Amino acid sequence: MKQRFTLDKHLPLIAIIRGVLPSECVSVAKVLVEEGFTMIEVPLNSPDALESIRLLVNEFGEDYLIGAGTVTTPEKAQSVIETGANLVVTPNANEEVIKMSVEAGCATFPGVVTPTEAFSALAAGATGLKFFPVSMLGLDGYKALNSVLPPETLCYPVGGIEPSVESMLPYVKIGAAGFGLGSALYTPAMSIEQVRENARSYVKSFHECMK
């Protein structure tokens, strides 16, 4: 299937809105979009996640990358694809999930922590790699792993990235193309105003890192 996205027009920050409710997902996503985010995932272990994804796909269409995280099986991948999503993010490197998602035209970011996982994911057609949890690798481990990957590989550290230059810049300096951002960006307990403030801080810090 034809690719349904052009990645270079997107800010390379994936907003992970774990735990969001269908009744709140559009309002949360609108705040993120207003602050510059164009890539949003609803992890499948969120309440009624597929319904939230459908709502976001209907609201934002294909100008944005909208989809699911925690996609661990082919059956789950198929359910996500059927919502019209164009983004699939996984915590692991399941080659069948990767191939299904790529074939459906989705931007696909599988989770990896080893060279074997990374190269297998790339061979299966992954759009980029989610280094998760990046705390397992640390800066030295991430640098070593990144050094053996093809230079065009899009690497997104995930886990513990704070909305500051101090947190993001060390990874950018050693090859990170972007980040996946979770609980420091959004939790269900946060107010919309707090989500907006967090989103603004992340976008500002990332742009400063790229100067």
C-alpha positions in Angstrom: 0.0 0.0 0.0 1.1 3.5 -0.7 2.7 5.4 2.2 0.1 7.7 3.8 2.5 10.2 5.4 5.4 12.5 4.7 7.5 12.3 7.8 9.7 15.3 7.1 6.8 17.7 7.5 6.2 16.5 11.1 7.7 17.8 14.3 9.6 14.6 15.5 8.0 14.5 18.9 5.4 11.8 19.6 2.9 12.7 22.2 1.9 9.6 24.2 -1.5 10.3 25.9 -1.7 7.2 28.0 -4.9 6.8 30.0 -6.9 9.5 28.0 -10.7 8.9 27.8 -12.6 9.1 24.6 -14.6 12.0 26.1 -11.4 14.0 26.6 -9.1 12.9 23.8 -10.0 15.5 21.2 -9.7 18.4 23.7 -6.3 17.1 24.8 -5.1 16.6 21.2 -6.3 20.1 20.2 -4.1 21.6 22.8 -1.1 19.5 21.7 -1.7 20.5 18.0 -2.0 24.1 18.9 1.4 24.0 20.5 3.0 22.3 17.5 2.6 18.6 17.9 1.6 16.6 14.8 2.2 13.0 16.0 -0.1 11.6 18.7 -0.5 8.1 20.0 -3.1 6.6 22.3 -1.6 3.5 24.0 -3.9 0.5 23.7 -3.9 0.0 27.4 -5.8 3.3 27.7 -9.6 3.1 28.4 -11.5 2.3 25.1 -8.4 3.3 23.2 -9.7 2.3 19.8 -12.6 4.7 20.2 -10.3 7.5 21.1 -8.2 6.8 18.1 -11.2 6.8 15.8 -12.3 10.1 17.2 -8.8 11.6 16.7 -8.6 10.3 13.1 -11.9 11.8 12.3 -11.0 15.1 13.8 -7.5 15.5 12.4 -7.5 13.4 9.3 -4.3 12.5 7.5 -2.5 15.8 7.9 -1.4 14.5 11.3 0.1 11.2 12.4 -2.5 9.7 14.7 -2.5 6.2 16.0 -1.8 3.7 18.8 1.0 2.8 21.1 1.5 -0.5 22.9 0.6 -2.5 19.8 2.0 -5.9 20.7 0.2 -8.4 18.4 -0.9 -8.7 14.8 -4.5 -8.8 16.0 -4.1 -5.5 17.8 -2.3 -4.0 14.8 -5.2 -5.0 12.6 -7.7 -3.3 15.0 -5.7 -0.1 14.9 -5.4 -0.1 11.2 -9.1 -0.5 10.9 -9.6 2.8 12.7 -7.9 4.6 9.9 -4.8 5.3 12.0 -1.5 6.1 10.3 0.8 5.7 13.2 1.7 2.5 15.0 4.2 2.5 18.0 5.2 -0.7 19.8 7.1 -1.5 23.0 8.8 -4.5 21.3 10.1 -5.6 17.9 7.4 -8.0 16.5 8.3 -8.3 12.9 4.8 -9.3 11.8 3.3 -6.3 13.5 5.9 -4.1 11.8 5.2 -5.5 8.3 1.4 -5.3 8.7 1.6 -1.7 9.8 4.0 -0.7 7.1 1.9 -2.4 4.4 -1.1 -0.5 5.7 0.7 2.8 5.1 1.4 3.6 8.7 4.4 5.3 10.2 5.8 2.5 12.3 8.1 2.9 15.3 8.9 -0.4 17.1 10.6 -0.5 20.5 14.1 -1.8 20.6 17.0 -2.0 23.1 19.5 -4.3 21.4 21.3 -4.4 18.0 19.5 -7.6 17.0 16.1 -6.0 17.7 17.1 -2.8 15.9 18.4 -4.5 12.7 15.4 -6.9 12.6 13.0 -4.0 12.9 14.7 -2.1 10.1 14.7 -5.2 7.9 11.0 -5.5 8.5 10.5 -2.0 7.2 10.2 0.1 10.3 10.0 3.9 9.7 12.1 4.5 12.7 13.1 3.0 16.0 11.8 3.7 19.5 14.6 3.2 22.0 12.5 2.0 25.0 13.1 2.2 27.8 16.1 4.4 27.0 17.0 4.4 30.7 18.2 0.8 30.1 20.7 2.0 27.6 21.7 5.3 29.1 23.6 7.8 27.0 26.7 5.6 26.5 24.6 2.5 25.5 22.5 4.6 23.2 25.5 6.1 21.6 27.1 2.7 21.1 24.0 1.2 19.5 23.3 4.2 17.3 26.9 4.2 16.0 26.3 0.8 14.2 23.0 1.7 12.7 22.6 3.0 9.1 23.1 6.8 9.3 19.6 7.5 8.0 17.9 5.6 10.8 15.4 7.7 12.7 16.0 7.1 16.4 13.5 8.2 19.1 14.5 7.7 22.7 11.5 7.2 25.0 11.2 7.1 28.8 12.2 9.8 31.3 12.7 12.6 28.8 11.9 15.9 30.5 10.8 19.1 28.8 14.2 20.8 29.0 17.2 21.3 26.9 19.3 19.6 29.6 17.3 16.4 29.2 17.0 16.4 25.4 20.2 17.9 24.1 22.6 15.0 25.1 20.5 12.6 23.0 20.2 15.0 20.1 24.0 15.4 20.1 24.5 11.7 19.6 22.0 11.1 16.9 18.4 11.3 18.3 16.0 12.4 15.5 13.1 13.0 17.9 11.5 11.7 21.1 8.5 9.9 22.4 7.0 11.8 25.4 4.8 10.3 28.0 3.9 11.1 31.6 5.9 14.4 31.8 3.7 15.6 28.9 0.4 14.2 29.8 -1.4 12.2 32.5 -5.1 12.0 33.1 -4.8 13.9 36.3 -3.4 17.0 34.6 -5.5 20.0 33.7 -5.7 21.1 30.1 -3.6 24.2 31.1 -0.9 22.0 32.5 -0.8 19.9 29.4 -0.5 23.0 27.3 2.4 24.3 29.4 4.2 21.0 29.2 3.7 20.8 25.4 5.0 24.3 24.9 8.0 23.6 27.0 8.8 20.4 25.1 8.5 22.1 21.7 10.5 25.1 22.8 13.3 23.0 24.2 13.5 20.7 21.2 13.8 23.7 18.8 16.6 25.1 21.0 18.4 21.7 20.8 18.2 21.8 17.0 19.8 25.2 16.6 
